[in-house]
Amino acid sequence: MGLGVAFEGAFMYYGEDIVEEVRQKTDIVDLVGQYVHLKKKGSSYFGLCPFHGEKTASFSVSPGKQIFYCFGCGKAGDSIRFLMEYENLSFVEALEELAERANITLPKEEKRDKGEEDLRYKILEINKQAALFYVKQLRSEKGKQGLAYCAKRKLSGESITHFGLGYAGKERDSLYQYCKSLGFKDQVLQESGLFSFKENGVYDKFFNRLIFPIMDLHNRVIGFGGRVMGDGEPKYLNSPETKLFDKSRNLFALNFSRKSRANYFILCEGYMDVISLHQWGFSEAVAALGTAFTEQQADLMKRFNSLIYLCFDSDGAGKKACKRAISILREKKLEGKVIRLSPYKDPDEFLNAEGKEAFEKRIEEAKNAFLWEVEEKKTEFDLHDPAGMQKYMESIAELLRTSFSDPVERENYLKAVAREQMLKAENLQHLVDKEEEKTQLSFGLRKNAGRQEKKREEKWNSPLEEEFLSVLMQRNEFVDLAKKYIGEVDFQGDFAKEIYLKLLSGLSAKAILDSYQNEEEKYQKLVKLYHGDLYHMDLEKDEEKKLLSDYIRQLKLQKIEMEIKEVIDAEALSHCFKERDKWEHFSL
């Protein structure tokens, strides 16, 4: 669900006055301070951004404007937006949580057209009832096969309860009939993803499977995974994507593991691996949801920890998945280490054979992800053949070149590789430099294309126009003064013109921000302008007026210079020169 849809739904849900009351009674510094360590600098507070990894604090919070802005990743917004981003909530969910914190009673009886937001709540309720249904099934006579499988995998009763495991029986419509008995309509049941609606009837998606509820960070069931009992296919089945569930953006057991005292996660392949690890005391374990590890999942983990131990199966498929995950972790600036499981296939098998202390030792011995990749490359070449050794070294050089843009970091890894693989560092460096030279020509070609792209971006909004708007958004009293000199024809960028006209119409900066909640890129840009620190707005009153005067003069001169380039008539050209002389000496 898009943020804009959620935002519009919030107003239909509660009304603009309620949303504004929640905003006013929420101190954004107090709110963000619960998640980020903030230090005051000037009129703002700064800390390490919770949305991307960084060592230098570039995340700022403005108490005066009640907004946040990160100079590093560009995330920006108000208190509601912060909670949405940090806790992965919808607009209404974030609003309700902030209202509860501020002791504001929301007028639930006034809810009118709840639309998509209401659908989310109904699906949540269906999922909750389905989870309870599956749990009862597992503990009934019908669930014997499921319990037998749990016993075979040595799952304790405590683990079964903790993870809410259940069982979907062999009947094809038992859950459907149960949900109908609770009064749920077909239209909502279809949106839940738990049923297949066909011409000859409605059928449960999950049957004859051990069920694993998938929960979000707030312990709400958002989807399910199911392991077939017997030889059926597919072996594992997940809920399809719904209004609540996107498997590329969630992780199994993150709701539990994020509360672990460890400063790392253990990323596994499957549900059973995670449950086994938790049962043995490794509550840091999480798993991707029946799909390859994604960038969004890496972002989610990064919010809590920056060190990730990879604990994938030791077979070919597991190693392939591990290499893909390493690439994503590196791109997201997360530290990766690989836990060696051999001679066992997976962590469950390892723990049942060797026990907790042996696994703790494997964690201690976990190999740096990049060095593990280099070691794995050995299997791709015949190192007894000089040609094979040459290709091996070239592949390492290419991996070094593409993995590390920072020259110091690259050199450190190059020396480590040379030391571990007993290679000459200068030879590796030579190959890296050689590969770098090959890319220079293509880089030069791309550079020209980049210039053209930059021109297009500037057309969308020039820095001059942005800075001018930033002044007006922060100092609304300057709008009447500005409109005496600047008209919409003085703008090059369509978006800048659009915002200027809204300011002239009397809209406040916050009202303008709200009007772009459903256009993410524009919203983020506007928050930057309203934030103001981007353009060094911590100025005295007379300095601000001088700054406004400068922007008016530059905008007028910018427009005149464009006219001079385009005009042909001598009289018109003479007029342009006179106008230029006039505006060059302008001041308020």
LUMLOLUM-494748 format. One line per 8 residues: number of its first residue (from 1); for each residue x, y, z of C-alpha. Coordinates in steps of 0.2 Angstrom, whole numbers, plus 5000, padded with zeros to 4 digits. Layout:
BEGIN
NUM	X Y Z | ...
***
This chain:
BEGIN
1	5000 5000 5000 | 5007 5017 4995 | 5010 5030 5008 | 4999 5042 4999 | 4984 5030 5000 | 4987 5027 5018 | 4988 5046 5021 | 4972 5049 5012
9	4964 5035 5021 | 4969 5042 5038 | 4959 5058 5035 | 4944 5048 5030 | 4947 5038 5045 | 4949 5052 5058 | 4948 5069 5050 | 4962 5082 5047
17	4959 5090 5064 | 4963 5073 5073 | 4979 5070 5063 | 4985 5088 5067 | 4981 5086 5085 | 4992 5070 5086 | 5006 5079 5077 | 5005 5094 5089
25	5005 5083 5105 | 5020 5073 5099 | 5037 5080 5102 | 5048 5073 5088 | 5064 5075 5097 | 5057 5064 5112 | 5050 5051 5099 | 5066 5050 5089
33	5076 5050 5105 | 5068 5033 5110 | 5077 5025 5095 | 5092 5036 5091 | 5105 5044 5102 | 5103 5063 5099 | 5115 5077 5103 | 5110 5095 5101
41	5120 5106 5089 | 5113 5123 5086 | 5095 5123 5084 | 5094 5105 5079 | 5098 5088 5086 | 5109 5075 5077 | 5112 5057 5078 | 5117 5041 5067
49	5103 5038 5054 | 5092 5023 5059 | 5088 5020 5040 | 5106 5018 5034 | 5123 5013 5041 | 5135 5027 5044 | 5149 5032 5056 | 5146 5051 5056
57	5130 5058 5062 | 5120 5065 5047 | 5103 5062 5054 | 5095 5079 5060 | 5079 5083 5070 | 5072 5100 5070 | 5061 5103 5086 | 5055 5120 5079
65	5048 5112 5063 | 5045 5095 5070 | 5053 5086 5056 | 5068 5075 5053 | 5080 5074 5038 | 5095 5063 5034 | 5109 5072 5024 | 5116 5055 5020
73	5101 5044 5013 | 5088 5058 5011 | 5075 5051 5022 | 5064 5064 5029 | 5047 5068 5036 | 5037 5072 5052 | 5034 5061 5068 | 5021 5050 5059
81	5032 5047 5045 | 5046 5042 5056 | 5036 5029 5065 | 5030 5022 5049 | 5047 5020 5042 | 5055 5014 5058 | 5042 5002 5063 | 5035 4997 5046
89	5018 5003 5050 | 5004 5011 5039 | 4999 5029 5041 | 4984 5025 5052 | 4994 5012 5062 | 5007 5025 5066 | 4994 5038 5070 | 4985 5027 5082
97	5001 5022 5091 | 5006 5040 5093 | 4989 5045 5099 | 4990 5031 5112 | 5007 5038 5118 | 5000 5056 5119 | 4984 5050 5128 | 4973 5055 5114
105	4957 5046 5112 | 4953 5043 5094 | 4934 5044 5089 | 4932 5027 5082 | 4913 5029 5081 | 4916 5042 5068 | 4925 5031 5056 | 4917 5032 5039
113	4924 5026 5023 | 4939 5016 5029 | 4943 5008 5012 | 4960 5000 5010 | 4965 5003 5028 | 4950 4994 5035 | 4954 4979 5023 | 4971 4978 5031
121	4963 4976 5048 | 4951 4963 5042 | 4965 4953 5034 | 4975 4954 5051 | 4959 4947 5060 | 4957 4933 5047 | 4976 4929 5049 | 4974 4929 5068
129	4959 4917 5067 | 4968 4906 5054 | 4983 4905 5065 | 4972 4900 5080 | 4963 4887 5069 | 4979 4879 5063 | 4985 4878 5081 | 4969 4869 5087
137	4971 4857 5072 | 4989 4853 5077 | 4983 4848 5094 | 4968 4838 5088 | 4967 4821 5082 | 4969 4827 5064 | 4986 4835 5069 | 4995 4818 5073
145	5005 4818 5057 | 5011 4836 5061 | 5015 4833 5079 | 5025 4817 5073 | 5035 4827 5061 | 5039 4840 5075 | 5044 4825 5086 | 5055 4818 5072
153	5064 4835 5070 | 5066 4836 5089 | 5055 4852 5092 | 5051 4854 5110 | 5033 4858 5115 | 5039 4875 5121 | 5046 4879 5103 | 5030 4873 5095
161	5020 4885 5106 | 5033 4900 5105 | 5032 4900 5086 | 5014 4896 5085 | 5016 4881 5074 | 5000 4874 5068 | 4993 4861 5055 | 4982 4862 5040
169	4972 4846 5038 | 4969 4836 5023 | 4951 4843 5020 | 4952 4856 5006 | 4940 4869 5013 | 4940 4867 5032 | 4948 4884 5035 | 4936 4892 5023
177	4921 4885 5032 | 4928 4891 5048 | 4931 4909 5043 | 4913 4909 5035 | 4906 4904 5051 | 4914 4919 5059 | 4905 4930 5047 | 4919 4935 5035
185	4914 4939 5017 | 4921 4931 5002 | 4928 4947 4995 | 4939 4949 5010 | 4943 4931 5012 | 4949 4932 4994 | 4961 4947 4998 | 4968 4937 5012
193	4978 4925 5001 | 4973 4910 5011 | 4960 4903 4998 | 4959 4899 4980 | 4942 4904 4972 | 4938 4893 4957 | 4922 4890 4947 | 4919 4874 4956
201	4921 4880 4973 | 4933 4888 4986 | 4948 4879 4992 | 4961 4882 5006 | 4978 4886 5000 | 4986 4876 5014 | 4981 4858 5017 | 4991 4843 5024
209	5005 4855 5029 | 5014 4860 5045 | 5010 4878 5047 | 5023 4892 5052 | 5014 4909 5056 | 5024 4924 5049 | 5024 4939 5060 | 5029 4957 5058
217	5039 4967 5071 | 5023 4969 5081 | 5020 4950 5083 | 5005 4952 5071 | 5002 4937 5059 | 5004 4944 5041 | 5006 4927 5032 | 5010 4909 5033
225	5022 4896 5027 | 5018 4878 5026 | 5029 4862 5025 | 5020 4847 5016 | 5018 4831 5026 | 5024 4818 5014 | 5030 4818 4997 | 5019 4832 4989
233	5026 4847 4980 | 5030 4861 4983 | 5039 4855 4999 | 5037 4873 5006 | 5023 4885 5002 | 5021 4903 5007 | 5006 4915 5007 | 5005 4925 4991
241	5008 4944 4992 | 4993 4953 5000 | 4990 4970 5007 | 4999 4965 5022 | 5012 4952 5016 | 5027 4955 5005 | 5039 4941 5007 | 5054 4951 5000
249	5052 4964 5014 | 5050 4953 5029 | 5060 4940 5039 | 5055 4925 5048 | 5057 4927 5067 | 5064 4945 5066 | 5050 4949 5079 | 5059 4938 5091
257	5077 4940 5086 | 5078 4959 5086 | 5075 4958 5105 | 5091 4947 5107 | 5105 4954 5117 | 5118 4949 5103 | 5124 4963 5092 | 5122 4952 5076
265	5109 4941 5067 | 5111 4924 5060 | 5104 4923 5043 | 5097 4905 5038 | 5088 4897 5024 | 5073 4890 5032 | 5060 4890 5045 | 5066 4874 5053
273	5084 4880 5054 | 5078 4896 5063 | 5067 4886 5076 | 5081 4874 5079 | 5094 4888 5082 | 5082 4897 5094 | 5078 4881 5103 | 5097 4879 5106
281	5098 4896 5113 | 5103 4906 5097 | 5089 4918 5097 | 5098 4929 5084 | 5092 4918 5070 | 5081 4924 5056 | 5077 4917 5038 | 5072 4924 5022
289	5054 4919 5017 | 5055 4906 5003 | 5064 4917 4992 | 5082 4923 4989 | 5088 4936 5001 | 5083 4953 4996 | 5090 4971 4998 | 5074 4976 5007
297	5077 4962 5020 | 5095 4968 5022 | 5088 4986 5025 | 5077 4978 5038 | 5091 4970 5047 | 5102 4985 5046 | 5089 4994 5057 | 5095 4983 5072
305	5112 4976 5068 | 5126 4979 5056 | 5135 4962 5058 | 5126 4947 5049 | 5132 4929 5051 | 5127 4918 5036 | 5122 4901 5040 | 5117 4893 5024
313	5116 4875 5019 | 5134 4868 5014 | 5128 4861 4998 | 5130 4869 4981 | 5113 4878 4981 | 5117 4884 4999 | 5134 4891 4993 | 5126 4900 4978
321	5113 4908 4990 | 5127 4913 5002 | 5137 4922 4988 | 5121 4932 4983 | 5118 4937 5001 | 5136 4942 5003 | 5134 4954 4988 | 5119 4962 4995
329	5126 4964 5012 | 5142 4972 5005 | 5131 4984 4994 | 5121 4989 5010 | 5137 4992 5020 | 5134 4977 5032 | 5148 4966 5038 | 5146 4948 5034
337	5154 4932 5041 | 5151 4914 5035 | 5148 4900 5047 | 5156 4884 5041 | 5144 4869 5044 | 5153 4855 5036 | 5153 4840 5037 | 5134 4844 5041
345	5121 4850 5028 | 5112 4863 5039 | 5112 4871 5056 | 5098 4859 5063 | 5109 4844 5058 | 5124 4851 5065 | 5117 4856 5082 | 5109 4839 5084
353	5125 4830 5081 | 5138 4842 5089 | 5128 4853 5101 | 5128 4871 5107 | 5146 4873 5112 | 5152 4867 5095 | 5141 4879 5086 | 5147 4893 5097
361	5165 4889 5092 | 5159 4889 5073 | 5152 4907 5076 | 5169 4912 5084 | 5178 4905 5069 | 5166 4912 5056 | 5176 4918 5041 | 5175 4936 5034
369	5163 4935 5019 | 5174 4942 5006 | 5189 4930 5011 | 5176 4916 5010 | 5171 4921 4993 | 5189 4921 4987 | 5192 4904 4995 | 5177 4897 4986
377	5184 4903 4969 | 5197 4890 4971 | 5185 4877 4966 | 5181 4885 4949 | 5199 4884 4943 | 5213 4871 4940 | 5226 4879 4951 | 5240 4866 4946
385	5238 4873 4928 | 5247 4890 4925 | 5232 4896 4914 | 5220 4891 4928 | 5230 4900 4941 | 5231 4916 4930 | 5212 4915 4928 | 5210 4913 4947
393	5220 4928 4951 | 5211 4938 4938 | 5195 4933 4945 | 5201 4939 4963 | 5207 4955 4956 | 5190 4958 4948 | 5181 4954 4964 | 5192 4966 4973
401	5190 4980 4961 | 5171 4979 4960 | 5168 4975 4979 | 5178 4990 4986 | 5177 5008 4980 | 5187 5015 4994 | 5206 5013 4990 | 5211 5010 5008
409	5198 4997 5011 | 5203 4988 4995 | 5221 4988 4999 | 5218 4980 5016 | 5208 4966 5008 | 5221 4964 4994 | 5234 4962 5007 | 5223 4950 5017
417	5219 4939 5002 | 5238 4939 4997 | 5243 4933 5014 | 5229 4920 5015 | 5231 4913 4998 | 5250 4915 4998 | 5250 4926 4983 | 5261 4942 4979
425	5252 4957 4984 | 5260 4967 4970 | 5255 4955 4957 | 5237 4956 4963 | 5238 4975 4963 | 5244 4975 4945 | 5229 4965 4939 | 5217 4976 4949
433	5225 4991 4941 | 5224 4983 4924 | 5206 4980 4926 | 5204 4998 4931 | 5212 5005 4915 | 5199 4994 4905 | 5185 5003 4913 | 5191 5021 4910
441	5185 5022 4892 | 5168 5016 4896 | 5167 5028 4911 | 5172 5042 4900 | 5157 5038 4889 | 5145 5036 4903 | 5151 5053 4910 | 5144 5062 4895
449	5128 5054 4897 | 5128 5058 4915 | 5130 5077 4911 | 5114 5076 4900 | 5105 5067 4914 | 5110 5081 4926 | 5103 5094 4915 | 5087 5085 4915
457	5087 5085 4934 | 5091 5103 4935 | 5076 5107 4923 | 5065 5098 4935 | 5070 5110 4949 | 5086 5122 4949 | 5096 5124 4965 | 5092 5142 4965
465	5074 5140 4964 | 5075 5127 4978 | 5084 5139 4989 | 5072 5153 4986 | 5057 5141 4990 | 5066 5135 5006 | 5067 5153 5012 | 5048 5156 5009
473	5043 5139 5017 | 5052 5144 5033 | 5048 5162 5033 | 5030 5163 5027 | 5030 5182 5031 | 5041 5184 5016 | 5029 5177 5003 | 5019 5194 5001
481	5036 5203 4999 | 5042 5190 4986 | 5026 5191 4975 | 5029 5209 4972 | 5044 5205 4961 | 5043 5186 4957 | 5030 5178 4946 | 5027 5161 4940
489	5036 5165 4923 | 5052 5168 4933 | 5053 5149 4936 | 5061 5136 4925 | 5056 5121 4935 | 5038 5115 4934 | 5038 5108 4951 | 5046 5124 4959
497	5032 5134 4950 | 5019 5123 4957 | 5025 5125 4975 | 5027 5144 4973 | 5009 5146 4967 | 5003 5136 4982 | 5013 5148 4993 | 5005 5163 4985
505	4988 5155 4987 | 4991 5156 5006 | 4994 5138 5010 | 5007 5135 5024 | 5022 5125 5022 | 5015 5110 5032 | 4999 5110 5022 | 5009 5109 5006
513	5019 5095 5013 | 5003 5086 5017 | 4997 5088 4999 | 5011 5078 4993 | 5011 5063 5005 | 5006 5052 4990 | 5020 5058 4979 | 5035 5051 4988
521	5049 5059 4978 | 5042 5076 4979 | 5037 5075 4997 | 5055 5070 5002 | 5062 5085 4992 | 5050 5097 5000 | 5055 5091 5018 | 5073 5095 5013
529	5068 5113 5008 | 5057 5115 5024 | 5071 5108 5035 | 5082 5123 5029 | 5098 5117 5037 | 5102 5111 5019 | 5104 5130 5014 | 5112 5136 5030
537	5096 5144 5037 | 5102 5148 5054 | 5103 5166 5051 | 5098 5183 5059 | 5082 5191 5053 | 5091 5205 5043 | 5103 5192 5035 | 5087 5182 5030
545	5080 5197 5021 | 5096 5200 5012 | 5096 5182 5007 | 5079 5184 5000 | 5084 5200 4991 | 5099 5190 4983 | 5087 5176 4977 | 5075 5188 4970
553	5089 5197 4960 | 5096 5180 4954 | 5080 5173 4948 | 5076 5189 4939 | 5093 5189 4931 | 5092 5171 4927 | 5076 5174 4917 | 5083 5189 4908
561	5099 5180 4903 | 5087 5166 4895 | 5078 5180 4886 | 5094 5188 4879 | 5099 5171 4872 | 5082 5169 4863 | 5077 5186 4857 | 5081 5192 4840
569	5073 5209 4838 | 5085 5224 4842 | 5073 5234 4852 | 5068 5219 4863 | 5086 5215 4866 | 5089 5233 4871 | 5075 5232 4884 | 5083 5216 4891
577	5099 5224 4893 | 5091 5239 4903 | 5081 5226 4914 | 5097 5217 4917 | 5106 5233 4923 | 5091 5237 4934 | 5090 5220 4943 | 5109 5219 4945
585	5108 5233 4958 | 5091 5227 4966 | 5090 5226 4985 | 5075 5226 4997
***
